[in-house]
Amino acid sequence: MDITLILKVAGIGVLISVLNMVLEKTDRKDWTGLTTLAGVIIVLGLVITEISTLFNTVRTMFQLY
């Protein structure tokens, strides 16, 4: 795992938080929930590949099939 994944997740978090602040200031509070959900889905997509790699490594290490 690189530090790039951590930086990507942090960058997405900052971007979503700024978007939510802008949307709240413009009285579009209904969109803040959707942008937060989109951010969670994007981060989950990034992290799920790393989790898959971890499980494959554990399977290989313990020779589980």
C-alpha positions as CSV (number, residue, x, y, z in Angstrom):
1,M,0.0,0.0,0.0
2,D,1.3,3.4,-1.0
3,I,0.8,6.7,0.7
4,T,-0.9,7.7,-2.6
5,L,-4.1,5.9,-1.6
6,I,-4.2,7.8,1.7
7,L,-3.6,11.1,-0.1
8,K,-6.4,10.3,-2.6
9,V,-8.9,9.5,0.2
10,A,-7.9,12.7,2.1
11,G,-8.2,14.7,-1.1
12,I,-11.6,13.4,-1.9
13,G,-12.7,14.1,1.7
14,V,-11.5,17.7,1.5
15,L,-13.2,18.1,-1.9
16,I,-16.5,16.7,-0.6
17,S,-16.4,18.8,2.5
18,V,-15.8,22.0,0.5
19,L,-18.6,21.1,-1.9
20,N,-21.0,20.5,1.1
21,M,-20.1,23.9,2.5
22,V,-20.7,25.6,-0.8
23,L,-24.0,23.8,-1.3
24,E,-25.2,24.7,2.3
25,K,-24.3,28.4,1.7
26,T,-26.4,28.4,-1.5
27,D,-29.4,26.8,0.2
28,R,-29.1,23.5,-1.6
29,K,-29.0,21.3,1.5
30,D,-30.8,18.5,-0.4
31,W,-27.7,18.0,-2.6
32,T,-25.3,17.7,0.3
33,G,-26.4,14.3,1.2
34,L,-26.0,13.1,-2.4
35,T,-22.5,14.6,-2.7
36,T,-21.5,12.9,0.6
37,L,-22.9,9.6,-0.7
38,A,-21.0,10.0,-4.0
39,G,-17.8,10.6,-2.0
40,V,-18.3,7.5,0.1
41,I,-18.9,5.4,-3.0
42,I,-15.8,6.7,-4.7
43,V,-13.6,6.1,-1.6
44,L,-15.1,2.6,-1.2
45,G,-14.2,1.9,-4.9
46,L,-10.6,2.9,-4.2
47,V,-10.3,0.9,-1.0
48,I,-12.1,-2.3,-2.2
49,T,-9.2,-3.1,-4.5
50,E,-6.8,-3.0,-1.7
51,I,-9.0,-5.2,0.5
52,S,-9.2,-7.7,-2.3
53,T,-5.4,-7.7,-2.7
54,L,-5.1,-8.3,1.1
55,F,-7.5,-11.3,1.0
56,N,-5.7,-12.8,-1.9
57,T,-2.4,-12.4,-0.1
58,V,-3.8,-14.1,3.0
59,R,-5.2,-16.9,0.9
60,T,-1.8,-17.4,-0.8
61,M,0.1,-17.3,2.5
62,F,-2.0,-19.9,4.2
63,Q,-2.7,-21.9,1.0
64,L,-6.5,-21.5,1.3
65,Y,-8.6,-22.1,-1.8
